[in-house]
Every structure is written in C-alpha cells, then in structure tokens.
Amino acid sequence: MDRQFRRRHNHMSLGSFYRSESDFLAAWHEANRSDSARLTLTQLASIEEVAKELGQRLKESKFKMFHNAGNPMLERRYGTRRYEILFRPKPSAESGGFPGFTLHTIVCDSRLLEHRQLYGNTASGQLAVLAQANAGQLAIPPGFWIWSADPFERPAGEIGSWIEDHVVPWFRMIEDAMEAPVDFLLGRVSHVPKNTALEMMLIVYGKEEAGKQLRKVLRSDPALAEAIETGVGSSEIGLLAALVSQFQLLNTAF
C-alpha cells in the first residue's frame, strides 16, 4: 500500500490504496492465511448495506441498485447506455471481521452489442462493454482501492464523496463524447480501448465519415499509423488494425 498517498488523502481512512495491480491482487487474494475464511452471509450483507446507502446518496444522479451475480451493483441507464458500479467482495476476511470490497466501473452500449454481432467482431469479449476500470484507476494518481464494509465507521459517506469526485465525472465525460466518438480514439476519455473507439465511430458517423476522422487522427499520430499498418503492438492495436482492414477504412492515402 502506498502510505505516502494515504497521508496525503487521510480522509480515506477506511480503505487501502495500491499503486500497482500486482500489489492489489496480492492483497486481494490473501485468502489462504490460517486466520481467514470464506465470507459469511452476514459479512456479505454488510457490503450490501454500504451499497444501499450509496444508492440513496446517488439517487439524484438516477442510480438504482440491482444485483450482478449476487453482488450489489448501482446502475444508471441513459439511452442505449448503462453505467454500472459493481461491488466486488474480497474472497475472504479475518474471522469475525468486516470484509473488504473494491468497486469496478463498467459502461455498456447496446449498439456495440448489435454492431459486433452483425459484423462478427466477437473477439472484444464482453460484447456490449464500451469501457471499464477499477474505480481507483479514475483518480490521480491512479491505483486500486480495497475498502472496508465496517458499518460502525459509516463508510458510505466517504466512499460516496469519492465516487462523486472521480467516478461520476468519468461517466459524464463518456456521455459527452458520444456525439463525437473520435474523442475516444484521441484518448480524451480514459479506459476506452482504441478498437472500441473506432467501433463507436462506425456506429455514430458511418463508414465514410469514420474513415475521414481516422485518417485525420493518423496524420497527427504517425506511431499509431505505423502500428496499424504493420499490425505490431498490443492486442488492442491488433483488434484496431483488424477493424480498419475489415471496413477498408484506409483504402485511400492519409
């Protein structure tokens, strides 16, 4: 855990912050200690109580509480989009202790699902997902939080403030970019893969305009243009290059 960060943000007294994903996962999976056990129904209920309080706090932002695979989730629907905050419980807790949990944010768009099914682009995994991140990655500095569900500390107040400061603004940035999804490709909104950005451009602009916007981007980003041409790079770049080829978006010089 980054103690220097905690000193600068000591109002977040109910959570542990990890800068690296490896440190976060090590803490998350420390389930094999002799004093740890699988969560009881009572412990899981304490996380649900936090979610209910947060749901009330975020009611004005039109979030409602649902469940996803048995875990609480706050969801807001707007047009074809779903904005989700998932409460993921830590696999274990010390005997009699209150469990930890993390928040995972997901934005889905039903048009992505339809587009991917129509054109056979199922390699993207979760077919409706536009963007997703651990909520801790939306702050500066980015990282990963594990919060406590101890009801005596009233965690919903602090976590609610944190969500309003970091998660809700990210949701708004995504919504604002929907009419000009080239902003996703330009990296103006975090955690939207470039291949997904191009899919949104095809959905919103159509093939011809999406091609024009893509060429403008590549003229200002030679490294990305080369990566698409050679197909060398991350799996994200590979999926992007496959889309460019599938829709023949660069048949003319750019």
C-alpha positions as a Markdown table, in Angstrom:
| # | Residue | x | y | z |
|---|---|---|---|---|
| 1 | Met | 0.0 | 0.0 | 0.0 |
| 2 | Asp | 1.2 | 3.5 | -0.8 |
| 3 | Arg | 1.5 | 5.1 | 2.7 |
| 4 | Gln | 2.6 | 8.4 | 1.3 |
| 5 | Phe | -0.6 | 8.6 | -0.7 |
| 6 | Arg | -2.6 | 7.7 | 2.4 |
| 7 | Arg | -1.0 | 10.6 | 4.4 |
| 8 | Arg | -2.0 | 13.0 | 1.6 |
| 9 | His | -5.5 | 11.6 | 1.5 |
| 10 | Asn | -6.1 | 10.7 | 5.1 |
| 11 | His | -9.8 | 11.3 | 4.8 |
| 12 | Met | -9.9 | 7.9 | 3.0 |
| 13 | Ser | -9.3 | 6.2 | 6.4 |
| 14 | Leu | -11.5 | 3.2 | 5.5 |
| 15 | Gly | -9.5 | 1.8 | 2.6 |
| 16 | Ser | -6.1 | 0.6 | 1.4 |
| 17 | Phe | -4.6 | 2.1 | -1.7 |
| 18 | Tyr | -2.3 | 0.2 | -4.1 |
| 19 | Arg | -0.5 | 1.9 | -6.9 |
| 20 | Ser | 0.3 | -1.4 | -8.8 |
| 21 | Glu | -2.1 | -4.0 | -9.9 |
| 22 | Ser | 0.3 | -6.8 | -8.7 |
| 23 | Asp | 0.2 | -5.4 | -5.1 |
| 24 | Phe | -3.5 | -5.0 | -5.3 |
| 25 | Leu | -4.0 | -8.6 | -6.4 |
| 26 | Ala | -1.6 | -9.9 | -3.8 |
| 27 | Ala | -3.7 | -8.2 | -1.1 |
| 28 | Trp | -7.0 | -9.2 | -2.8 |
| 29 | His | -6.1 | -12.9 | -2.8 |
| 30 | Glu | -4.5 | -13.3 | 0.6 |
| 31 | Ala | -7.2 | -15.8 | 1.3 |
| 32 | Asn | -5.1 | -18.8 | 2.4 |
| 33 | Arg | -4.0 | -17.4 | 5.7 |
| 34 | Ser | -4.9 | -19.5 | 8.7 |
| 35 | Asp | -7.0 | -16.7 | 10.2 |
| 36 | Ser | -9.0 | -16.1 | 7.0 |
| 37 | Ala | -12.2 | -17.7 | 5.9 |
| 38 | Arg | -14.8 | -17.5 | 3.2 |
| 39 | Leu | -17.2 | -14.7 | 3.7 |
| 40 | Thr | -20.4 | -15.4 | 5.7 |
| 41 | Leu | -23.8 | -14.2 | 4.7 |
| 42 | Thr | -23.7 | -11.7 | 7.5 |
| 43 | Gln | -20.4 | -10.3 | 6.2 |
| 44 | Leu | -21.7 | -10.1 | 2.6 |
| 45 | Ala | -24.8 | -8.3 | 4.0 |
| 46 | Ser | -22.6 | -5.6 | 5.4 |
| 47 | Ile | -21.4 | -4.8 | 1.8 |
| 48 | Glu | -25.0 | -4.7 | 0.7 |
| 49 | Glu | -25.8 | -2.1 | 3.4 |
| 50 | Val | -23.0 | 0.1 | 2.1 |
| 51 | Ala | -24.4 | -0.3 | -1.5 |
| 52 | Lys | -27.9 | 0.7 | -0.3 |
| 53 | Glu | -26.6 | 3.8 | 1.4 |
| 54 | Leu | -24.6 | 4.8 | -1.6 |
| 55 | Gly | -27.7 | 4.1 | -3.8 |
| 56 | Gln | -29.7 | 6.6 | -1.7 |
| 57 | Arg | -26.9 | 9.2 | -1.9 |
| 58 | Leu | -26.6 | 8.8 | -5.7 |
| 59 | Lys | -30.4 | 8.8 | -6.2 |
| 60 | Glu | -30.3 | 12.3 | -7.7 |
| 61 | Ser | -27.9 | 11.0 | -10.3 |
| 62 | Lys | -30.5 | 8.4 | -11.2 |
| 63 | Phe | -28.6 | 5.4 | -10.0 |
| 64 | Lys | -30.6 | 2.4 | -8.9 |
| 65 | Met | -29.5 | -0.7 | -7.0 |
| 66 | Phe | -29.5 | -4.1 | -8.7 |
| 67 | His | -27.5 | -7.3 | -8.3 |
| 68 | Asn | -24.9 | -8.8 | -10.6 |
| 69 | Ala | -24.0 | -12.5 | -9.9 |
| 70 | Gly | -25.4 | -12.0 | -6.4 |
| 71 | Asn | -23.3 | -8.9 | -5.7 |
| 72 | Pro | -24.7 | -5.4 | -5.3 |
| 73 | Met | -24.5 | -3.0 | -8.2 |
| 74 | Leu | -25.5 | 0.6 | -8.8 |
| 75 | Glu | -26.7 | 1.2 | -12.3 |
| 76 | Arg | -27.9 | 4.2 | -14.3 |
| 77 | Arg | -29.5 | 3.8 | -17.8 |
| 78 | Tyr | -29.4 | 6.6 | -20.3 |
| 79 | Gly | -30.5 | 5.9 | -23.9 |
| 80 | Thr | -28.6 | 2.9 | -25.2 |
| 81 | Arg | -26.0 | 3.1 | -22.4 |
| 82 | Arg | -25.7 | 1.5 | -19.0 |
| 83 | Tyr | -23.4 | 3.0 | -16.3 |
| 84 | Glu | -22.5 | 0.5 | -13.6 |
| 85 | Ile | -20.7 | 0.5 | -10.3 |
| 86 | Leu | -20.1 | -3.1 | -9.2 |
| 87 | Phe | -19.3 | -4.0 | -5.6 |
| 88 | Arg | -16.9 | -6.9 | -5.6 |
| 89 | Pro | -16.2 | -8.5 | -2.2 |
| 90 | Lys | -12.8 | -9.7 | -1.3 |
| 91 | Pro | -12.8 | -13.5 | -1.3 |
| 92 | Ser | -12.1 | -13.8 | 2.4 |
| 93 | Ala | -12.0 | -11.9 | 5.7 |
| 94 | Glu | -10.5 | -12.5 | 9.1 |
| 95 | Ser | -12.8 | -14.4 | 11.3 |
| 96 | Gly | -15.5 | -12.1 | 12.6 |
| 97 | Gly | -14.0 | -9.2 | 10.7 |
| 98 | Phe | -15.7 | -6.9 | 8.3 |
| 99 | Pro | -15.0 | -7.8 | 4.6 |
| 100 | Gly | -13.1 | -5.7 | 2.1 |
| 101 | Phe | -14.5 | -4.8 | -1.3 |
| 102 | Thr | -13.5 | -3.0 | -4.4 |
| 103 | Leu | -15.5 | -1.0 | -6.9 |
| 104 | His | -15.4 | -1.8 | -10.6 |
| 105 | Thr | -16.9 | 0.6 | -13.1 |
| 106 | Ile | -18.4 | -0.5 | -16.5 |
| 107 | Val | -20.0 | 1.4 | -19.3 |
| 108 | Cys | -22.1 | -0.6 | -21.8 |
| 109 | Asp | -23.8 | 0.4 | -25.0 |
| 110 | Ser | -26.4 | -1.9 | -26.6 |
| 111 | Arg | -25.3 | -0.6 | -30.1 |
| 112 | Leu | -21.9 | -2.1 | -29.6 |
| 113 | Leu | -23.5 | -5.5 | -29.0 |
| 114 | Glu | -25.6 | -5.2 | -32.1 |
| 115 | His | -22.6 | -4.0 | -34.2 |
| 116 | Arg | -20.3 | -6.7 | -33.0 |
| 117 | Gln | -22.9 | -9.4 | -33.6 |
| 118 | Leu | -23.7 | -8.1 | -37.0 |
| 119 | Tyr | -20.1 | -8.0 | -38.2 |
| 120 | Gly | -18.8 | -11.0 | -36.3 |
| 121 | Asn | -16.4 | -8.9 | -34.1 |
| 122 | Thr | -16.8 | -11.1 | -31.1 |
| 123 | Ala | -13.1 | -11.0 | -30.1 |
| 124 | Ser | -13.8 | -8.0 | -27.9 |
| 125 | Gly | -15.0 | -10.3 | -25.1 |
| 126 | Gln | -18.0 | -8.6 | -23.3 |
| 127 | Leu | -19.8 | -7.6 | -26.4 |
| 128 | Ala | -21.7 | -4.5 | -25.0 |
| 129 | Val | -18.8 | -3.1 | -23.0 |
| 130 | Leu | -17.5 | 0.4 | -24.1 |
| 131 | Ala | -15.1 | 1.0 | -21.1 |
| 132 | Gln | -14.3 | -0.5 | -17.8 |
| 133 | Ala | -11.9 | 0.1 | -14.9 |
| 134 | Asn | -11.3 | -0.4 | -11.3 |
| 135 | Ala | -12.7 | 2.8 | -9.8 |
| 136 | Gly | -9.3 | 3.6 | -8.3 |
| 137 | Gln | -7.9 | 4.0 | -11.7 |
| 138 | Leu | -10.1 | 7.0 | -12.3 |
| 139 | Ala | -8.3 | 9.2 | -9.8 |
| 140 | Ile | -4.9 | 10.9 | -9.8 |
| 141 | Pro | -2.7 | 9.1 | -9.1 |
| 142 | Pro | -4.4 | 6.1 | -10.5 |
| 143 | Gly | -4.4 | 2.9 | -8.5 |
| 144 | Phe | -6.6 | 0.3 | -6.8 |
| 145 | Trp | -8.7 | 0.6 | -3.6 |
| 146 | Ile | -9.9 | -2.0 | -1.2 |
| 147 | Trp | -12.5 | -0.5 | 1.1 |
| 148 | Ser | -13.8 | -1.8 | 4.4 |
| 149 | Ala | -17.5 | -2.5 | 4.9 |
| 150 | Asp | -17.4 | -1.8 | 8.7 |
| 151 | Pro | -20.8 | -0.3 | 9.4 |
| 152 | Phe | -19.6 | 1.4 | 12.6 |
| 153 | Glu | -17.3 | 3.6 | 10.5 |
| 154 | Arg | -20.1 | 4.7 | 8.2 |
| 155 | Pro | -18.1 | 4.1 | 5.0 |
| 156 | Ala | -20.8 | 5.1 | 2.6 |
| 157 | Gly | -20.2 | 8.8 | 3.3 |
| 158 | Glu | -16.6 | 8.8 | 2.4 |
| 159 | Ile | -16.9 | 6.4 | -0.5 |
| 160 | Gly | -19.9 | 8.4 | -1.8 |
| 161 | Ser | -17.8 | 11.5 | -1.9 |
| 162 | Trp | -15.1 | 9.7 | -3.7 |
| 163 | Ile | -17.5 | 8.3 | -6.3 |
| 164 | Glu | -18.9 | 11.8 | -6.8 |
| 165 | Asp | -15.4 | 13.3 | -7.3 |
| 166 | His | -14.0 | 10.6 | -9.6 |
| 167 | Val | -16.5 | 8.1 | -11.0 |
| 168 | Val | -19.4 | 10.3 | -11.9 |
| 169 | Pro | -17.2 | 12.8 | -13.8 |
| 170 | Trp | -15.8 | 9.9 | -15.8 |
| 171 | Phe | -19.3 | 8.7 | -16.7 |
| 172 | Arg | -20.1 | 12.3 | -17.8 |
| 173 | Met | -17.0 | 12.5 | -20.0 |
| 174 | Ile | -18.1 | 9.4 | -21.7 |
| 175 | Glu | -21.6 | 10.6 | -22.2 |
| 176 | Asp | -20.3 | 14.0 | -23.6 |
| 177 | Ala | -18.1 | 12.2 | -26.1 |
| 178 | Met | -20.9 | 10.1 | -27.5 |
| 179 | Glu | -21.8 | 12.5 | -30.3 |
| 180 | Ala | -18.1 | 12.9 | -31.3 |
| 181 | Pro | -16.6 | 9.5 | -30.5 |
| 182 | Val | -13.3 | 10.4 | -32.3 |
| 183 | Asp | -12.5 | 11.9 | -28.8 |
| 184 | Phe | -12.3 | 8.3 | -27.6 |
| 185 | Leu | -9.7 | 7.5 | -30.3 |
| 186 | Leu | -7.8 | 10.6 | -29.4 |
| 187 | Gly | -7.5 | 9.4 | -25.8 |
| 188 | Arg | -9.5 | 12.3 | -24.4 |
| 189 | Val | -11.5 | 9.8 | -22.2 |
| 190 | Ser | -9.6 | 7.2 | -20.3 |
| 191 | His | -10.1 | 3.4 | -20.4 |
| 192 | Val | -11.8 | 3.3 | -23.8 |
| 193 | Pro | -9.8 | 0.8 | -26.0 |
| 194 | Lys | -8.9 | 2.2 | -29.4 |
| 195 | Asn | -10.6 | -0.6 | -31.2 |
| 196 | Thr | -13.8 | 0.1 | -29.3 |
| 197 | Ala | -13.4 | 3.8 | -30.1 |
| 198 | Leu | -13.3 | 3.0 | -33.8 |
| 199 | Glu | -16.4 | 0.8 | -33.5 |
| 200 | Met | -18.2 | 3.7 | -31.9 |
| 201 | Met | -17.1 | 6.0 | -34.7 |
| 202 | Leu | -18.5 | 3.5 | -37.3 |
| 203 | Ile | -21.8 | 3.4 | -35.4 |
| 204 | Val | -22.2 | 7.1 | -34.9 |
| 205 | Tyr | -20.5 | 8.5 | -38.1 |
| 206 | Gly | -21.0 | 5.7 | -40.6 |
| 207 | Lys | -18.2 | 4.2 | -42.6 |
| 208 | Glu | -17.3 | 7.1 | -44.8 |
| 209 | Glu | -17.0 | 9.8 | -42.1 |
| 210 | Ala | -15.4 | 7.3 | -39.7 |
| 211 | Gly | -12.7 | 6.8 | -42.4 |
| 212 | Lys | -12.2 | 10.5 | -42.7 |
| 213 | Gln | -11.9 | 11.0 | -39.0 |
| 214 | Leu | -9.5 | 8.1 | -38.7 |
| 215 | Arg | -7.2 | 9.5 | -41.4 |
| 216 | Lys | -7.1 | 12.8 | -39.6 |
| 217 | Val | -6.1 | 11.1 | -36.4 |
| 218 | Leu | -3.4 | 9.1 | -38.1 |
| 219 | Arg | -1.9 | 12.1 | -39.8 |
| 220 | Ser | -1.2 | 13.6 | -36.3 |
| 221 | Asp | -0.1 | 10.2 | -34.8 |
| 222 | Pro | 2.5 | 8.5 | -37.1 |
| 223 | Ala | 3.3 | 5.9 | -34.4 |
| 224 | Leu | -0.3 | 4.7 | -34.4 |
| 225 | Ala | -0.5 | 4.8 | -38.2 |
| 226 | Glu | 2.7 | 2.6 | -38.4 |
| 227 | Ala | 1.3 | 0.2 | -35.7 |
| 228 | Ile | -1.9 | -0.2 | -37.7 |
| 229 | Glu | 0.0 | -0.8 | -41.0 |
| 230 | Thr | 2.4 | -3.3 | -39.5 |
| 231 | Gly | 0.0 | -4.9 | -37.1 |
| 232 | Val | 2.7 | -4.8 | -34.4 |
| 233 | Gly | 1.7 | -3.9 | -30.9 |
| 234 | Ser | -0.8 | -4.9 | -28.2 |
| 235 | Ser | -3.8 | -7.0 | -28.7 |
| 236 | Glu | -5.8 | -3.7 | -28.7 |
| 237 | Ile | -3.8 | -2.5 | -31.7 |
| 238 | Gly | -4.3 | -5.8 | -33.3 |
| 239 | Leu | -8.1 | -5.6 | -33.0 |
| 240 | Leu | -7.9 | -2.0 | -34.2 |
| 241 | Ala | -5.9 | -3.0 | -37.3 |
| 242 | Ala | -8.4 | -5.8 | -38.0 |
| 243 | Leu | -11.3 | -3.4 | -37.9 |
| 244 | Val | -9.5 | -1.0 | -40.3 |
| 245 | Ser | -8.9 | -3.8 | -42.7 |
| 246 | Gln | -12.4 | -5.3 | -42.4 |
| 247 | Phe | -14.1 | -2.0 | -43.2 |
| 248 | Gln | -11.5 | -0.9 | -45.7 |
| 249 | Leu | -11.1 | 2.5 | -44.0 |
| 250 | Leu | -7.7 | 3.3 | -45.3 |
| 251 | Asn | -8.1 | 2.5 | -49.0 |
| 252 | Thr | -7.0 | 6.0 | -49.8 |
| 253 | Ala | -3.8 | 7.7 | -48.8 |
| 254 | Phe | -3.9 | 9.6 | -45.5 |
